[in-house]
Amino acid sequence: MAAKVDQKKCTACGLCVDICPVQAISLENDKAKIDEEKCVDCGQCIDQCPNTAISIP
């Protein structure tokens, strides 16, 4: 299951975009968006997010 972004917590800092090893995250409308087909559930974005806006359900 792919990581999910809590849109209310996301500040579009871009740290998750930079850390993603498979380029599954992009910024759209000033929020992070995760491509579920590309996400490999590595969790690097979760550890990098300063706002705890990303989780794996």
C-alpha positions as a Markdown table, in Angstrom:
| # | Residue | x | y | z |
|---|---|---|---|---|
| 1 | Met | 0.0 | 0.0 | 0.0 |
| 2 | Ala | 1.4 | 3.4 | -1.0 |
| 3 | Ala | 2.2 | 6.2 | 1.4 |
| 4 | Lys | -0.5 | 8.8 | 1.9 |
| 5 | Val | -0.2 | 12.6 | 2.5 |
| 6 | Asp | -2.3 | 14.5 | 5.0 |
| 7 | Gln | -3.1 | 17.6 | 2.9 |
| 8 | Lys | -3.9 | 19.6 | 6.0 |
| 9 | Lys | -0.4 | 19.0 | 7.4 |
| 10 | Cys | 1.6 | 19.3 | 4.2 |
| 11 | Thr | 3.4 | 22.6 | 3.7 |
| 12 | Ala | 4.9 | 21.7 | 0.3 |
| 13 | Cys | 8.5 | 22.0 | 1.7 |
| 14 | Gly | 9.6 | 19.5 | -1.0 |
| 15 | Leu | 11.8 | 17.4 | 1.3 |
| 16 | Cys | 9.9 | 14.3 | 0.4 |
| 17 | Val | 10.2 | 14.9 | -3.3 |
| 18 | Asp | 14.0 | 15.2 | -2.9 |
| 19 | Ile | 14.4 | 12.0 | -0.8 |
| 20 | Cys | 12.1 | 9.7 | -2.8 |
| 21 | Pro | 14.3 | 7.0 | -4.5 |
| 22 | Val | 11.7 | 6.2 | -7.2 |
| 23 | Gln | 10.5 | 9.8 | -7.9 |
| 24 | Ala | 7.0 | 8.9 | -6.8 |
| 25 | Ile | 6.3 | 12.2 | -5.2 |
| 26 | Ser | 5.6 | 15.5 | -6.8 |
| 27 | Leu | 4.2 | 18.9 | -5.7 |
| 28 | Glu | 0.8 | 19.8 | -7.1 |
| 29 | Asn | -1.3 | 22.8 | -6.0 |
| 30 | Asp | 1.2 | 23.5 | -3.2 |
| 31 | Lys | 0.8 | 20.0 | -1.7 |
| 32 | Ala | 2.8 | 16.7 | -2.0 |
| 33 | Lys | 1.2 | 14.1 | -4.2 |
| 34 | Ile | 2.3 | 10.4 | -4.2 |
| 35 | Asp | 1.9 | 8.3 | -7.3 |
| 36 | Glu | 0.6 | 5.1 | -5.8 |
| 37 | Glu | 1.9 | 3.0 | -8.8 |
| 38 | Lys | 5.5 | 4.2 | -8.3 |
| 39 | Cys | 5.6 | 4.2 | -4.5 |
| 40 | Val | 7.6 | 1.2 | -3.1 |
| 41 | Asp | 6.7 | 1.8 | 0.6 |
| 42 | Cys | 10.3 | 2.5 | 1.6 |
| 43 | Gly | 9.2 | 5.0 | 4.3 |
| 44 | Gln | 12.0 | 7.5 | 3.5 |
| 45 | Cys | 9.5 | 10.3 | 2.9 |
| 46 | Ile | 7.9 | 9.6 | 6.3 |
| 47 | Asp | 11.2 | 10.0 | 8.1 |
| 48 | Gln | 12.0 | 13.2 | 6.2 |
| 49 | Cys | 8.7 | 15.0 | 6.6 |
| 50 | Pro | 9.0 | 17.7 | 9.3 |
| 51 | Asn | 5.3 | 18.0 | 9.7 |
| 52 | Thr | 4.4 | 14.3 | 10.0 |
| 53 | Ala | 2.1 | 14.7 | 7.0 |
| 54 | Ile | 3.0 | 11.4 | 5.4 |
| 55 | Ser | 2.1 | 7.9 | 6.6 |
| 56 | Ile | 1.7 | 4.4 | 5.3 |
| 57 | Pro | -1.8 | 3.2 | 6.2 |
